[in-house]
């Protein structure tokens, strides 16, 4: 059975209880969670002061005591532990578990990273913490600044400061700076620069790896935002510079919740072994409402160049088109002596609305009016127009069995290259659920369907003289006909950053398919001589398109622009213009 792609394109489509956790089975005495979520506006970021002597246990106990004191009544969500060698890392793990158990506190997410050394003589451990307090301390959200690397400490901090300034963060709002250096000669200048440039920031300095060649020092930071980000998350790169395909310079987050993961190690350099670490991370965040394409900050700990390269190859399969802020540094080791790399992520939790047909937030009666629009459908590649067609879409509000319905009539223009195609659909005006559908072209191909909730019946004919074949199937749940997804979403009250999860169907597969659309922001458009603010939604599910964006407004033509980026590099562009409103 064939359903017109043409018609589809026309219609478009402070206590433990205060945060959530994802725990995976663990064979040790202490089942540390794989991920925890907390409220963005209540997050605190601290560093323990370096200890210059004593045993590993003495230094670890002192560091934990200090972090617990700094956090006061806050719940610690995550600890990032730096120590020399896997034995020390595992020993610190036991000490952390015993400390939290003895204090009757829930276990935090634990990150374990092996380093070459520390700047202080006798120092064996450094610990950073993320905690969630009772009060808002970041009223507009937080910013994660990616690692900035250069050969000298003062140059690195200068670069980090430029990213902060140009992204809208003041120097006093930088809360924590973490520096990873490869030569002890870089430390003094970095410490001095941090003290002057970011006077309110706590800081840590780690000899991550002793480089034989040209050493660099890479520093990352966390800051509080001075203004809310309307779209919820914004990825930032320096104006005038070419963005890296591997990381953004910063991620600004105003969404209410963030997920922090532990270090997931890869045991080997192959793509399959690297994928295992991403799969485990994915399993950890999903129960908390997170998805890897919503990653805002990534920490990459590499032990081999091959593992780094495989990570870069694999990441897009999990992150999609998202390029988060990130730090990528070579380290001396990890908790397992066999590990070649590890990742840990910060993932934003988006507002998700499940838009089932019975959801009362969908109400087409408040939006849709009778009107006629013209549609120009063009296909371009490398700036060259490969194809262009025109059609009309006529919309009426009428009655069926005493209830208001939306009647849609679409006809391709006679001068177009497409076959003469006529389609007609009846939708419930309030819910926008499809009730009846017809399609025919000049070759005798027809399709007629009636929809009763999740039950569909109808007939198809493949051409003149062909048999008329019946169909009768039931979906998993009442679902939207896929061409009318945009109509349903536009009939709700949209919010920046919101993700809409919506059940759909078509006639090629007799089942419900769930799709996700993200409200990615607003844009002012000029429509027939007037300025109009349009919502932009982007398809957020895997599919045949490289990307799909739709602009939505509350008046005719309702969908002024739609762009579909295809895998071969071509772009399908649909522009809709109002011809007239009907009485």
MARDOLUM-300321 format. One line per 4 residues: number of its first residue (from 1); their letters; for each residue z, x, y of C-alpha. Coordinates in nm, 3 decimals, padded with zeros to 5 digits. Each point is the difference from the previous one (the first is absolute). Example, Ala and Ser with C-alpha at 12.3 -4.5 7.8 and 13.67 -1.06 7.14 Angstrom:
REM MARDOLUM-300321
1> AS> 00.780:01.230:-00.450  -00.066:00.137:00.344
***
This chain:
REM MARDOLUM-300321
1> XXXX> 00.000:00.000:00.000  -00.089:00.123:00.346  00.202:-00.066:00.314  -00.158:00.086:00.329
5> XXXX> 00.129:00.326:00.142  -00.176:-00.114:00.315  00.223:-00.307:00.035  00.309:00.204:-00.083
9> XXXX> -00.083:00.235:00.284  -00.050:-00.290:00.238  00.341:-00.153:-00.060  00.217:00.307:-00.071
13> XXXX> 00.207:00.067:-00.120  03.924:01.397:00.182  00.124:-00.081:-00.355  -00.163:00.030:-00.339
17> XXXX> -00.111:-00.360:00.023  -00.184:00.078:00.322  -00.277:00.201:-00.167  -00.200:-00.013:-00.318
21> XXXX> -00.064:00.248:-00.277  -00.237:00.080:-00.282  00.160:00.181:-00.293  -00.190:00.147:-00.292
25> XXXX> 00.158:00.103:-00.331  00.177:00.332:00.025  00.146:00.202:-00.283  00.265:00.171:00.213
29> XXXX> 00.351:-00.120:00.076  -00.114:-00.110:00.347  -00.295:-00.243:00.017  -00.120:00.084:00.351
33> XXXX> -00.242:-00.265:00.132  -00.368:00.083:00.025  -00.020:-00.175:00.336  00.216:-00.183:00.255
37> XXXX> -00.090:-00.213:00.299  00.185:-00.034:00.329  -00.031:-00.159:00.342  -00.211:00.213:00.233
41> XXXX> 00.206:-00.074:00.312  00.328:00.107:-00.163  -00.110:00.334:-00.147  00.184:00.324:00.075
45> XXXX> -00.133:00.350:-00.075  00.245:00.289:-00.048  00.020:00.362:-00.119  00.298:00.184:-00.143
49> XXXX> 00.108:00.316:00.179  -00.085:00.311:-00.203  00.289:00.157:-00.189  00.012:00.378:-00.005
53> XXXX> 00.216:00.064:-00.303  00.178:-00.135:-00.305  -00.126:-00.135:-00.329  -00.283:-00.248:-00.035
57> XXXX> 00.249:-00.276:-00.070  00.207:00.089:00.307  -00.306:00.001:00.225  -00.136:-00.325:-00.148
61> XXXX> 00.334:-00.177:00.035  00.024:00.113:00.363  -00.354:-00.117:00.073  00.058:-00.341:-00.157
65> XXXX> 00.331:-00.044:00.181  -00.167:00.077:00.330  -00.289:-00.240:-00.061  00.235:-00.278:-00.106
69> XXXX> 00.200:00.060:00.318  -00.310:-00.009:00.219  -00.114:-00.320:-00.167  00.345:-00.157:00.057
73> XXXX> -00.032:-00.358:-00.127  -00.370:00.032:-00.078  -00.138:-00.013:-00.353  -00.185:00.317:-00.100
77> XXXX> -00.344:-00.091:-00.129  -00.140:00.344:-00.072  00.100:00.365:-00.029  -00.253:00.281:00.009
81> XXXX> 00.151:00.306:-00.166  -00.134:00.354:00.042  00.134:00.271:-00.233  -00.122:00.318:-00.166
85> XXXX> -00.123:-00.055:-00.357  -00.001:-00.295:-00.239  00.348:00.083:-00.136  00.159:-00.032:00.345
89> XXXX> -00.197:-00.317:00.069  00.124:-00.166:-00.318  00.355:00.117:00.070  -00.014:-00.159:00.347
93> XXXX> -00.132:-00.315:-00.161  00.312:-00.023:-00.215  00.228:00.069:00.295  -00.166:-00.273:00.207
97> XXXX> 00.032:-00.247:-00.287  00.368:00.081:-00.053  00.076:-00.020:00.373  -00.156:-00.342:00.046
101> XXXX> 00.157:-00.129:-00.322  00.347:00.117:00.101  -00.037:-00.165:00.341  -00.135:-00.317:-00.164
105> XXXX> -00.318:00.017:00.204  -00.346:-00.097:-00.131  -00.222:00.292:-00.094  -00.267:00.095:00.255
109> XXXX> -00.357:00.100:-00.062  00.007:00.371:-00.075  -00.267:00.253:00.092  00.032:00.344:-00.159
113> XXXX> -00.208:00.287:00.139  00.018:00.366:-00.100  -00.018:00.256:00.280  -00.022:00.379:00.032
117> XXXX> 00.302:00.047:00.228  00.189:-00.110:00.312  00.049:00.165:00.340  00.380:00.024:-00.034
121> XXXX> 00.142:00.280:-00.221  00.164:-00.145:-00.310  -00.142:-00.348:00.053  -00.098:-00.171:-00.327
125> XXXX> -00.072:-00.360:00.096  -00.126:-00.215:00.288  00.012:-00.380:-00.005  -00.163:-00.260:00.223
129> XXXX> 00.096:-00.368:-00.004  -00.148:-00.336:00.093  00.259:-00.274:00.044  00.002:-00.362:00.111
133> XXXX> 00.275:-00.106:00.234  00.130:-00.336:00.117  -00.147:00.011:00.349  -00.350:00.045:00.133
137> XXXX> -00.056:00.354:00.122  -00.381:-00.007:00.002  -00.067:-00.334:00.169  -00.377:00.056:00.018
141> XXXX> -00.046:00.181:-00.330  -00.051:00.361:-00.104  -00.273:00.261:00.004  -00.072:00.253:-00.272
145> XXXX> -00.163:00.316:00.134  -00.206:00.190:-00.254  00.057:00.366:-00.069  -00.151:00.219:00.272
149> XXXX> -00.077:00.356:-00.113  -00.071:00.326:00.181  00.085:00.372:-00.042  00.289:-00.011:00.250
153> XXXX> 00.307:-00.221:00.037  -00.034:-00.069:00.372  -00.370:-00.086:-00.037  00.078:-00.244:-00.282
157> XXXX> 00.270:-00.178:00.201  -00.230:-00.014:00.302  -00.266:-00.169:-00.214  00.253:-00.246:-00.144
161> XXXX> 00.120:-00.082:00.352  -00.355:-00.070:00.113  -00.048:-00.250:-00.284  00.328:-00.169:00.094
165> XXXX> -00.086:-00.023:00.370  -00.355:-00.124:-00.044  00.106:-00.259:-00.255  00.254:-00.137:00.250
169> XXXX> 00.327:00.155:-00.119  00.240:00.175:00.235  00.155:00.332:-00.098  00.350:-00.153:00.006
173> XXXX> -00.108:-00.259:-00.257  -00.083:00.258:-00.266  00.280:-00.038:-00.253  -00.064:00.264:-00.265
177> XXXX> -00.224:00.303:-00.041  -00.061:00.171:-00.336  -00.164:00.342:-00.003  -00.145:00.180:-00.300
181> XXXX> -00.079:00.365:00.063  -00.156:00.280:-00.206  00.141:00.304:00.186  00.352:00.059:00.133
185> XXXX> -00.155:00.132:00.324  -00.100:-00.357:00.090  00.346:-00.157:-00.001  00.160:00.120:00.325
189> XXXX> -00.286:-00.116:00.221  -00.016:-00.338:-00.179  00.376:-00.061:00.038  -00.008:00.086:00.368
193> XXXX> -00.302:-00.222:00.061  00.156:-00.297:-00.183  00.323:00.031:00.201  -00.188:-00.004:00.331
197> XXXX> -00.278:-00.244:-00.086  00.190:-00.257:-00.207  00.359:00.023:00.129  00.125:-00.309:-00.189
201> XXXX> -00.152:00.089:-00.337  00.181:00.124:-00.308  -00.202:00.268:-00.178  -00.043:00.182:-00.328
205> XXXX> -00.174:00.331:-00.073  -00.123:00.088:-00.349  -00.181:00.306:-00.136  -00.227:-00.211:-00.218
209> XXXX> -00.213:00.278:-00.143  -00.031:00.371:00.071  -00.366:00.038:00.093  -00.175:00.326:-00.081
213> XXXX> -00.279:-00.050:00.251  00.016:-00.161:00.343  00.324:-00.200:00.014  00.021:-00.331:00.183
217> XXXX> 00.287:-00.224:00.102  -00.043:-00.378:-00.029  00.237:-00.244:00.171  00.019:-00.378:-00.028
221> XXXX> 00.215:-00.249:00.189  00.134:-00.354:00.017  00.046:-00.183:00.332  00.094:-00.341:00.133
225> XXXX> -00.269:-00.199:00.179  00.032:-00.092:00.365  -00.228:-00.304:-00.038  -00.078:-00.238:-00.283
229> XXXX> -00.332:00.040:-00.183  -00.164:-00.347:00.009  -00.203:00.057:-00.316  00.308:00.112:-00.194
233> XXXX> -00.138:00.342:-00.100  -00.220:00.236:00.200  -00.140:00.330:-00.124  -00.046:00.255:00.278
237> XXXX> -00.224:00.304:00.048  -00.030:00.217:00.308  -00.273:-00.121:00.236  -00.301:00.227:00.008
241> XXXX> 00.077:00.158:-00.336  -00.172:-00.067:-00.330  00.239:-00.188:-00.233  00.079:00.163:-00.332
245> XXXX> -00.111:-00.191:-00.312  00.337:00.088:-00.157  00.259:-00.107:00.259  00.056:-00.167:00.335
249> XXXX> 00.204:00.180:00.265  00.256:-00.282:00.017  00.079:-00.347:-00.125  00.175:-00.243:00.236
253> XXXX> 00.182:-00.281:-00.182  00.151:-00.319:00.140  -00.003:-00.198:-00.326  00.353:-00.106:-00.097
257> XXXX> 00.029:00.178:-00.333  -00.085:00.341:-00.150  00.015:00.128:-00.358  00.100:00.360:-00.081
261> XXXX> -00.093:00.153:-00.335  00.132:00.295:-00.198  -00.200:00.309:-00.096  -00.248:-00.083:-00.275
265> XXXX> -00.112:00.320:-00.169  -00.332:00.083:-00.163  00.027:00.218:-00.310  -00.340:00.165:00.014
269> XXXX> -00.303:00.026:00.227  -00.235:-00.255:-00.161  -00.098:-00.323:00.173  00.167:-00.202:-00.279
273> XXXX> 00.331:00.184:00.049  -00.018:-00.044:00.376  -00.075:-00.370:-00.046  00.315:-00.037:-00.206
277> XXXX> 00.211:00.091:00.303  -00.179:-00.260:00.215  00.028:-00.263:-00.272  00.375:00.054:-00.025
281> XXXX> 00.034:-00.024:00.377  -00.206:-00.319:-00.001  00.228:-00.148:-00.267  00.305:00.088:00.211
285> XXXX> -00.115:-00.161:00.326  -00.165:-00.317:-00.125  00.324:-00.178:-00.107  00.120:00.050:00.359
289> XXXX> -00.307:-00.167:00.146  -00.181:00.325:00.079  -00.357:00.111:-00.062  -00.129:00.356:00.012
293> XXXX> -00.276:-00.084:00.254  00.286:-00.078:00.241  00.126:00.360:-00.013  00.098:00.134:00.343
297> XXXX> 00.135:00.347:-00.088  -00.064:00.227:-00.295  00.178:00.318:-00.103  -00.206:00.226:-00.224
301> XXXX> 00.168:00.289:-00.178  -00.255:00.235:-00.156  00.052:00.292:-00.234  -00.366:00.070:-00.079
305> XXXX> -00.324:-00.033:00.200  -00.157:-00.188:-00.292  00.273:-00.266:00.010  -00.049:-00.037:00.377
309> XXXX> -00.374:-00.048:-00.046  00.044:-00.258:-00.278  00.248:-00.192:00.217  -00.255:-00.020:00.279
313> XXXX> -00.261:-00.130:-00.242  00.228:-00.262:-00.158  00.179:-00.134:00.311  -00.279:-00.232:00.127
317> XXXX> 00.009:-00.192:-00.328  00.360:-00.099:00.083  00.004:00.000:00.381  -00.342:-00.160:00.049
321> XXXX> -00.118:00.072:00.354  00.351:00.066:00.131  00.051:00.355:00.129  00.377:00.027:00.059
325> XXXX> 00.196:00.257:00.191  00.078:00.276:-00.250  00.145:00.344:-00.057  -00.154:00.228:-00.260
329> XXXX> 00.183:00.324:-00.074  00.007:00.256:-00.281  00.348:00.032:-00.149  00.166:00.241:-00.239
333> XXXX> 00.090:-00.260:-00.264  00.106:-00.350:-00.098  00.263:-00.157:-00.222  -00.215:00.063:-00.308
337> XXXX> -00.112:00.360:-00.062  -00.327:-00.140:-00.137  -00.088:-00.203:00.309  -00.303:00.095:00.210
341> XXXX> 00.044:-00.250:00.287  00.198:-00.303:00.110  -00.035:-00.286:00.246  00.241:-00.225:00.182
345> XXXX> -00.101:-00.281:00.231  00.116:-00.231:00.276  -00.167:-00.339:-00.044  00.007:-00.283:00.253
349> XXXX> 00.070:-00.349:-00.131  -00.238:-00.246:00.161  00.068:-00.368:00.057  -00.179:-00.176:-00.286
353> XXXX> -00.087:-00.369:00.007  -00.124:-00.169:-00.317  -00.257:-00.250:00.123  -00.022:-00.255:-00.279
357> XXXX> -00.183:-00.325:00.062  00.324:-00.195:00.024  00.148:00.238:00.259  00.076:-00.215:00.309
361> XXXX> -00.075:00.286:00.242  -00.372:-00.062:-00.060  -00.112:-00.283:00.228  -00.367:-00.025:00.089
365> XXXX> 00.056:-00.319:00.201  00.148:00.210:00.282  -00.295:00.240:00.015  -00.341:-00.118:-00.110
369> XXXX> -00.231:-00.214:00.212  -00.360:-00.120:-00.059  -00.252:00.260:00.115  -00.325:00.180:-00.072
373> XXXX> -00.030:00.380:-00.019  -00.288:00.242:-00.048  00.048:00.296:-00.231  -00.175:00.337:00.010
377> XXXX> 00.041:00.198:-00.321  -00.117:00.361:00.023  00.018:00.300:-00.229  00.003:00.347:00.156
381> XXXX> 00.029:00.354:-00.126  00.030:00.311:00.216  -00.071:-00.215:00.304  -00.327:-00.139:-00.140
385> XXXX> -00.039:-00.377:-00.055  -00.120:-00.050:-00.357  00.004:-00.379:-00.004  00.080:-00.290:00.231
389> XXXX> 00.014:-00.375:-00.067  00.107:-00.311:00.187  00.163:-00.324:-00.103  00.190:-00.296:00.139
393> XXXX> 00.339:-00.137:-00.100  00.075:-00.356:00.106  00.359:-00.124:-00.025  00.115:-00.361:00.017
397> XXXX> 00.335:-00.178:-00.030  -00.033:-00.321:-00.198  00.184:-00.217:-00.252  00.004:-00.011:-00.377
401> XXXX> 00.208:-00.258:-00.186  00.194:-00.059:00.321  00.091:00.368:00.054  -00.148:00.240:00.259
405> XXXX> -00.239:00.260:-00.141  -00.201:00.290:00.136  -00.370:-00.025:-00.084  -00.195:00.327:00.016
409> XXXX> -00.382:00.007:-00.007  -00.181:00.333:-00.012  -00.375:00.063:00.017  -00.188:00.327:00.012
413> XXXX> -00.258:00.029:00.277  -00.359:-00.063:-00.108  -00.120:00.332:00.146  00.258:00.199:-00.197
417> XXXX> -00.077:00.215:-00.303  00.254:-00.182:-00.217  -00.111:-00.302:-00.211  00.045:-00.339:00.162
421> XXXX> 00.362:-00.070:-00.084  00.209:-00.305:00.074  00.370:-00.027:-00.075  00.252:-00.273:00.063
425> XXXX> 00.376:-00.001:-00.048  00.283:-00.245:00.054  00.348:00.141:00.064  00.331:-00.175:00.050
429> XXXX> 00.047:00.041:00.376  00.372:00.081:-00.020  00.020:00.226:-00.308  -00.365:00.122:00.008
433> XXXX> -00.013:-00.035:-00.378  -00.354:-00.061:-00.123  -00.072:-00.355:-00.122  -00.376:00.004:-00.055
437> XXXX> -00.280:00.258:00.013  -00.379:-00.009:-00.024  -00.260:00.275:00.014  -00.377:-00.002:-00.043
441> XXXX> -00.299:00.213:00.088  -00.378:-00.036:-00.010  -00.028:00.132:-00.355  00.186:-00.290:-00.155
445> XXXX> 00.328:00.183:-00.047  00.289:-00.237:00.058  00.376:-00.012:-00.036  00.224:-00.304:00.046
449> XXXX> 00.378:00.011:-00.040  00.303:-00.223:00.047  00.350:00.143:00.025  00.319:-00.186:-00.097
453> XXXX> 00.284:00.243:00.067  -00.048:00.276:-00.257  -00.258:-00.199:-00.201  -00.372:00.053:00.070
457> XXXX> -00.297:-00.191:-00.138  -00.368:00.006:00.084  -00.352:00.091:-00.101  -00.241:00.288:00.055
461> XXXX> -00.376:00.035:-00.032  -00.175:00.338:00.004  -00.341:-00.123:00.125  -00.268:-00.268:-00.009
465> XXXX> -00.029:-00.140:-00.348  00.316:00.170:-00.129  00.275:-00.195:-00.170  00.288:-00.125:00.208
469> XXXX> 00.310:00.157:-00.154  00.351:-00.139:00.043  00.313:00.207:00.060  00.365:-00.099:-00.020
473> XXXX> 00.286:00.249:00.043  00.356:00.021:00.128  00.132:00.281:00.222  00.341:00.164:-00.035
477> XXXX> 00.110:-00.172:00.321  -00.172:-00.204:00.275  -00.201:00.262:00.186  -00.220:00.041:00.307
481> XXXX> -00.373:00.032:-00.046  -00.054:00.366:00.092  -00.243:-00.069:00.289  00.272:-00.204:00.178
485> XXXX> 00.281:00.256:-00.004  -00.052:00.074:00.370  00.020:-00.370:00.085  00.339:-00.029:-00.171
489> XXXX> 00.147:00.316:00.154  -00.115:-00.101:00.349  00.180:-00.334:-00.043  00.340:00.176:-00.005
493> XXXX> 00.215:00.166:00.264  -00.082:00.370:-00.041  00.233:00.293:00.065  -00.074:00.370:00.044
497> XXXX> 00.047:00.196:-00.319  00.011:-00.310:-00.216  -00.165:00.010:-00.342  -00.146:-00.323:-00.133
501> XXXX> -00.020:-00.037:-00.376  -00.240:-00.281:-00.090  -00.137:-00.144:-00.328  -00.380:-00.033:-00.017
505> XXXX> -00.276:-00.094:-00.241  -00.377:00.000:-00.024  -00.248:-00.135:-00.253  -00.077:00.331:-00.167
509> XXXX> 00.349:00.033:-00.150  00.200:-00.302:-00.111  00.336:00.136:00.105  00.226:00.048:00.299
513> XXXX> -00.025:00.337:00.175  00.265:00.105:00.253  -00.111:00.178:00.315  00.202:00.163:00.277
517> XXXX> -00.089:00.002:00.370  00.188:00.202:00.260  00.033:-00.110:00.363  -00.076:00.337:00.158
521> XXXX> 00.018:-00.083:00.371  -00.164:-00.178:00.292  -00.306:00.080:00.208  -00.143:-00.152:00.316
525> XXXX> -00.361:-00.110:-00.052  -00.255:-00.142:00.240  -00.134:-00.319:-00.153  -00.275:-00.180:00.192
529> XXXX> 00.121:00.129:00.334  00.375:-00.042:-00.048  00.271:00.236:-00.116  00.174:-00.109:-00.319
533> XXXX> 00.283:00.164:-00.193  -00.096:00.021:-00.369  00.212:00.082:-00.303  -00.143:00.261:-00.235
537> XXXX> 00.059:-00.040:-00.373  -00.099:00.254:-00.263  -00.034:-00.054:-00.372  00.283:00.186:-00.167
541> XXXX> -00.104:-00.025:-00.364  -00.221:00.208:-00.221  -00.354:-00.127:-00.021  -00.369:00.085:00.035
545> XXXX> 00.019:00.059:00.375  00.111:00.324:00.155  00.158:-00.203:00.282  -00.014:-00.355:00.133
549> XXXX> 00.111:-00.113:00.347  -00.007:-00.348:00.152  00.074:-00.098:00.363  00.169:-00.341:00.030
553> XXXX> 00.045:-00.230:00.302  00.132:-00.356:00.032  -00.309:-00.153:00.162  -00.367:-00.020:-00.101
557> XXXX> -00.169:00.210:-00.133  00.337:00.091:-00.166  -00.142:00.313:-00.171  -00.199:00.181:00.272
561> XXXX> -00.039:00.322:-00.195  00.025:00.127:-00.354  -00.070:00.352:-00.129  -00.042:00.092:-00.365
565> XXXX> -00.018:00.373:-00.072  -00.188:00.048:-00.327  00.039:00.292:-00.244  -00.347:00.139:00.075
569> XXXX> 00.094:00.052:00.367  -00.181:-00.307:00.131  00.173:-00.260:00.216  -00.051:-00.375:-00.015
573> XXXX> 00.062:-00.157:00.339  00.032:-00.374:00.056  00.009:-00.127:00.356  00.068:-00.368:00.066
577> XXXX> -00.073:-00.167:00.333  00.088:-00.354:00.106  -00.306:-00.218:00.061  00.193:-00.313:00.095
581> XXX> 00.310:-00.201:-00.074  -00.063:-00.347:-00.141  00.154:-00.308:00.163
***
